[in-house]
């Protein structure tokens, strides 16, 4: 594991001026399109490392980061970076350099630890693509697919977990199935993918991952919950599964509450 300094090649590439430029250009468009609302962003500690743990929604065009990050920077400024852990596949295209300047770093416990030790905020979506392609009829279920590495990262770096929930993006199209069985038949696990999602939307109708449909303008509400000090609450050597179950329970309760407040799909 790296020594946790800001010289780590991943975290050192964050460019605050470039990040502000992109957020100023894209953030208002995303906020307006999804009528996005972020609640209680000040629950993120104002200083020191913090691990923001969120559900992931919206398939390929998930708006999560471009809704949450602008709210953070609007509140705290561009002094402390927000890093987002991303799948390695994001860095295979021509936008790799831009993504790294925006604070997207390849998902690994080493990179997360380096960023957290530097005092930054790190956003992690433990469920990843498995979560973002969950069927629409299970849209309001917190499901990390058994992944608990985020708890170990928080314990080892001594930072709080900041649970965050979002609702609405899973209504941007009709997500029918993750397609696990189809992915298995085609051997996609060799490409580090165990899903081949099937959805229905605009303008292409039925889509088996491609062609990607345009997200409908569903209202998205994101709520940042109170931080969890894992060591203070569960001890110096906590049961990882117990902590994970608690985090998911807190998030599920909040998501259920947001769901009860939602009157109509898409409209919010």
N, C-alpha and C positions, 0 to 999 in steps of 0.2 A: 504494500500500500504506500502511496506517496506521502511525503512528510507534511502535507496540508498547507503549504505556503502558496501565496498568490502567484508564484513563479510557475506553477503548474501550467503546461502549455495550453490546456483547455480553458481554464478560467482567466488566463491572462489576456485573452483576445476580446474580452468584453469592451465595447466602445460606447461610452455614455452619450457622446454627441451624436453618433450614428443611431443609437437606440432612440434617443429623443426625436430625431428627425423622422424615423420610420413611424414611431408611435403617434407623433403629431399629424402625420399624413394618413395613416391607416386607422388608428384608434377611433377617431370620431365617426368614420364610415361604418366600422363594425358595430360601434355602440348604437348608432342610429338604425342600422339595418335590423339588428336583433333587439332594439329597444332595451339594451342591456342595462341591468341594475346590479351593482355590487354593494353588498351590505356589510358593515362592520369590518372594513379593511384594516381599521386601526387595532384589531385584535392581533395583527402581526406585531411581534415585539419591535419596538422602535430602534433597537440596537442589538448587535450580536447575531450569530447564525440562527436560522429558524428553518425548519423543514415543513413546508406547506404540502399537505397530503390531500389530494382531491380526486373525486370521480372524474371520468373522462367521457365526453359526449360529442356526438355529431359526425361520427365516421371520419372520412378522409379530410373533410373541411371543418374539423372541430374548431370552434371559435374560442375555446377556453382561455388560452394564453393571451390572446389579443383583447380579451375582456378583463381578465384579472390583473395583468401586468400594468396597463395604463392606470388603473385605479390605485395600485401600489405607488407608482411613481408620482401620481398627482398628490398623494398624501405625504410621501416621504422624500420626494425629490430624487435626483439621479446620483446621489453620493454613494449609495449602497446598491450593488447590482442585484437583479433577480435572475437567477439561472434556472433554466428549464432542462430537465433530463429528457433526452430524446433518443429514439431508436437509431441504431447505427445506419439504417437505410436512408435516413434523412441527409446524411453527409456524403452520399455517393453521387449527388448531382452537382450542377454548376452553382447552386446557391449555398454551398458549404461555407464559403468565406463570410457571406452575409449572416448566416445563421449563427456562427460563432461570435461575430461582432455584436449580435443581438442578445447573446447570453445563452444560446442553446448549446448544451454540452452533451457529449455521448453518455448515455446512461451506464454508469458503473459506480460501485460503492467508493472506489478510489477518487473519481472525479467529484462525486457528491461530498466526500469528506474534505477534499481540498477547498471546495467552495464554501462549505459550512465553517471550516476553521478560519477562513478569511473574513468571517463576519457577514457573509452574504445570506440572502434568502434563496432557498432552493425549492422549486416546485417539482413535485413528483406525482405521476399518475400511475400508481402501482398496477392497475388493471390494464394499462396500455391499450392496444388495439382491441383486445378481448373485451374491454369495457366500452370503448367508444362505438363498437358495432353490436352492442347488446340489443336484442329485439325490442322494438318499440313497446310491445305489451309488457316488457319487464324494465321499462325505462327508469323507473324510480327504485331500483334495487342497487345497493352498494355491493359490488362483486369484484374483488381483486384477483380472482382465479387462484386463490391460495398463496399469493405472493406476499411475503412478510419481510423482505430485505430492508424495507424502509425503516422498520422498527430497530433493527440492528444498527443501521446507520445513525439513527437518532441517539441510541444508547452510547455507541462508541465515540460519537463526537460531542456528546453532552449538550445537545440542543433540544429545544421543545418541538413537539409535533403540533402543527397548527392545522386541524381538520378543516376542510373547505368543501362545500357541496354546491352543485350547480344543477339547475333544472331548466328544461326547454329545448336544448339543442338536439335531444333525441326525437324531437317532433319535426325536425327540418326535412325529413323524408320518412318513409315507412321502412324501417329496418326489419326484415323478415326473419333472417337467420344468420348466425355467424358462419355457417357452412363448415363446421369442424369436420364432419364426415367427408365432405368433398375435398377439403384440404388434405385429409389423411389419404384418400384414394389417389390423389395426384402427387403425393410425396412432398408437399410443400414444407414439411418439417425440416427438410434438408436446407431450406432457405431461411430457417429460423422463423417460420410462420406456421401457426396451427389453425388458421381460419381462412376462409374464402367467402366473404360476406355477400349475401343476396339482399338487395333493397329495391324499393320502387319509389320513383320520384320524378321530378321535372328537369329537363325536357325529354329524357331518354326512356322513361318508363322503367322496365325491369332492368336491373344492373347486377351483374355478377362481378363485383369490385369495379370493373370497367364496363362502359364509360361512366365516369362519376357524374351524378346528377347535381344540379345547383341547389344549395340549401334553401328551403323556404324560410321566410323572415319570421321565425318563431321567437317569441319573447323569451329571453334568457335571464334568469335571476341567479346570481352567485352570492353565497353567504359564507363569510369567514367566521369560524367558530372560535371559542376560547382555547388558548394554547394548553397543551397537556405536557406537564413536566413528568416525563416517564420515570426517572429515578426517584423523584419525590413521592410519586403516587404508587410505584410498584417495587421500589427498592433498587439496590445497586446491581443485583443480578436478576433482572425480571424474567418472567416466563414470556418468551416472545409471542407465543400464540395467544396468551391471555391479553397482552397489550394490544395485539392486532384485533382481537375480538372486541375489546373495549372501544378502540378507535372507530371500527366499522359500526358498532352499535350507536355511538354518538352521532356519527354521520347519517346513519339510517333514520334515526329519530328526527334529525333536522330536515332530511329530504322528505320524510313523510309529512312533516309540518308544511313545507313548501308546496307539496303536492295537494294538500287539503286547501291551501289558499288559492290554488290555480283553478280558475273557473272553466276555461275552455282550452282545448289543444290549440297550439300555434298562437292564438290571440293572447293567452296568458290569463 
